[in-house]
Amino acid sequence: MAVRRILQYPDPRLTQISAPVTVFDAALHALLQDLEDTMRAGPGSVGVAAPQIGALSRVVIVDVSAKPGISHHGCLRLVNPEIVHREDEVKGREGCMSVPDFTGNVRRASAIRLRAQDGEGQWGEWDCTGYEARAVQHEIDHINGLLFLDRVVSTRHDLFRRKKYL
């Protein structure tokens, strides 16, 4: 389909709460494909949420399968996702296509149970751990109007200027 432009902080659309998806049609399938194309075009990207491309719908894509040695479910195309269970909490470094100049340390659950619909409206559940759990939580934050900047442990000690590689 299309690689879409990523909205960047401080665009106010990134702070809006997205609307639930109620219609599962060709437009939703096109949005899912655009999200996947956009994620794959971003260097090192493992996820993207609809609000990042200006679509205020509760839709996210997460795919950490390119990262070696971690457990994953492949490409998760999630509609109306919600976390129904969380375990433990760990601090880890995150970055975001919508905040390209910074990374930061964020506390997240180390294991989650995720409930979501697919592009056809069918509900499913997934148990995610480690890096995949972190990526899912990061993307769900986007549909709730939050950026990782809102969760940085300490802006003084845990926010870092991203290194530029040529």
C-alpha positions as CSV (number, residue, x, y, z in Angstrom):
1,M,0.0,0.0,0.0
2,A,1.9,3.1,1.3
3,V,4.6,4.2,3.6
4,R,3.0,7.1,5.5
5,R,4.6,10.1,7.2
6,I,5.2,9.7,10.9
7,L,3.9,12.5,13.1
8,Q,6.6,13.9,15.4
9,Y,6.5,15.3,18.9
10,P,5.1,17.8,19.8
11,D,2.3,17.3,17.3
12,P,-0.9,17.5,19.4
13,R,-2.5,14.5,17.6
14,L,0.0,12.3,19.4
15,T,-1.7,13.2,22.8
16,Q,-5.2,12.3,21.7
17,I,-7.0,9.1,22.8
18,S,-7.9,7.0,19.8
19,A,-11.4,5.8,19.0
20,P,-12.3,2.1,19.1
21,V,-12.6,0.4,15.7
22,T,-16.2,-0.8,15.0
23,V,-16.1,-1.4,11.3
24,F,-13.9,-4.1,9.9
25,D,-13.7,-3.3,6.2
26,A,-11.4,-2.6,3.3
27,A,-10.4,0.8,4.8
28,L,-9.2,-1.0,8.0
29,H,-7.3,-3.5,6.0
30,A,-5.6,-0.6,4.0
31,L,-4.7,1.1,7.3
32,L,-3.2,-2.2,8.7
33,Q,-1.1,-2.5,5.5
34,D,0.0,1.1,5.6
35,L,1.0,0.7,9.2
36,E,3.0,-2.4,8.4
37,D,4.7,-0.8,5.3
38,T,5.5,2.3,7.4
39,M,7.0,0.2,10.3
40,R,9.1,-1.9,7.8
41,A,10.4,1.3,6.2
42,G,11.7,2.7,9.6
43,P,15.2,1.6,10.4
44,G,15.1,-0.8,13.3
45,S,11.4,-0.2,13.9
46,V,9.5,-2.9,15.7
47,G,6.1,-1.3,15.9
48,V,3.8,1.6,14.9
49,A,0.4,2.8,16.0
50,A,-2.3,4.4,13.9
51,P,-2.1,7.8,15.7
52,Q,1.6,8.1,14.6
53,I,0.4,8.4,11.0
54,G,-2.6,10.7,11.9
55,A,-5.3,8.0,12.1
56,L,-6.9,8.2,15.5
57,S,-8.0,4.5,15.6
58,R,-7.1,1.9,18.1
59,V,-4.9,-0.1,15.7
60,V,-1.2,-1.1,16.2
61,I,1.4,-3.3,14.6
62,V,4.2,-5.0,16.5
63,D,6.8,-7.3,15.0
64,V,10.0,-8.0,17.0
65,S,10.8,-11.2,15.0
66,A,13.9,-9.6,13.4
67,K,15.6,-9.3,16.8
68,P,17.6,-12.5,17.4
69,G,17.1,-14.8,20.4
70,I,13.9,-13.4,21.8
71,S,10.4,-15.0,22.1
72,H,7.8,-13.5,19.8
73,H,4.5,-14.1,18.0
74,G,5.6,-12.8,14.6
75,C,3.8,-9.8,13.2
76,L,0.9,-8.8,15.5
77,R,-1.7,-6.8,13.8
78,L,-3.8,-5.6,16.7
79,V,-7.2,-3.9,16.6
80,N,-8.7,-2.5,19.9
81,P,-5.9,-4.0,22.0
82,E,-6.0,-4.1,25.7
83,I,-3.7,-5.4,28.4
84,V,-5.7,-7.7,30.7
85,H,-2.8,-8.8,32.9
86,R,0.6,-7.5,33.9
87,E,3.5,-9.1,35.8
88,D,6.6,-7.6,37.4
89,E,8.2,-4.4,36.2
90,V,11.6,-3.7,34.7
91,K,13.3,-0.5,33.4
92,G,14.5,-0.6,29.8
93,R,15.6,1.8,27.0
94,E,13.1,2.9,24.4
95,G,13.0,5.0,21.3
96,C,10.2,6.1,19.0
97,M,9.8,7.1,15.4
98,S,7.7,10.1,16.7
99,V,10.5,11.2,19.0
100,P,13.5,10.7,16.7
101,D,16.1,12.6,18.6
102,F,15.8,10.9,22.0
103,T,15.7,7.6,23.8
104,G,14.8,7.0,27.4
105,N,14.5,4.6,30.3
106,V,11.0,3.5,30.9
107,R,9.5,1.1,33.5
108,R,7.1,-1.5,31.9
109,A,5.7,-4.9,32.9
110,S,8.0,-7.7,31.9
111,A,5.1,-10.0,31.0
112,I,1.6,-9.2,29.8
113,R,-1.5,-10.9,28.6
114,L,-2.9,-9.1,25.6
115,R,-6.4,-9.2,24.2
116,A,-7.2,-7.8,20.8
117,Q,-9.1,-8.2,17.6
118,D,-7.6,-9.0,14.2
119,G,-8.5,-7.3,10.9
120,E,-11.6,-9.4,10.6
121,G,-12.9,-8.6,14.1
122,Q,-12.0,-11.9,15.7
123,W,-10.8,-11.7,19.3
124,G,-7.6,-13.4,20.5
125,E,-5.3,-13.4,23.4
126,W,-1.5,-13.5,23.5
127,D,1.0,-13.9,26.4
128,C,4.0,-11.6,25.6
129,T,7.2,-11.4,27.6
130,G,10.4,-9.4,27.5
131,Y,11.1,-7.2,24.5
132,E,7.8,-8.1,22.8
133,A,5.8,-7.1,25.9
134,R,7.7,-3.8,26.1
135,A,7.0,-3.1,22.4
136,V,3.3,-3.9,22.7
137,Q,2.9,-1.7,25.8
138,H,4.8,1.2,24.0
139,E,2.4,1.0,21.0
140,I,-0.7,0.7,23.2
141,D,0.4,3.9,24.9
142,H,0.2,5.7,21.5
143,I,-3.5,4.8,21.1
144,N,-4.0,6.2,24.7
145,G,-2.4,9.5,23.8
146,L,0.9,8.8,25.6
147,L,4.5,8.9,24.4
148,F,7.5,7.2,26.1
149,L,8.5,10.7,27.2
150,D,5.4,10.6,29.5
151,R,6.9,7.5,31.2
152,V,10.6,8.3,31.4
153,V,11.7,7.4,34.9
154,S,13.7,10.7,35.4
155,T,14.0,13.4,32.7
156,R,17.3,14.4,34.3
157,H,19.0,11.0,34.4
158,D,17.0,8.7,32.0
159,L,16.5,10.8,28.8
160,F,19.3,10.6,26.3
161,R,20.0,12.3,23.0
162,R,20.0,9.7,20.3
163,K,23.3,9.1,18.5
164,K,23.4,9.9,14.9
165,Y,24.9,7.3,12.6
166,L,26.1,8.2,9.1
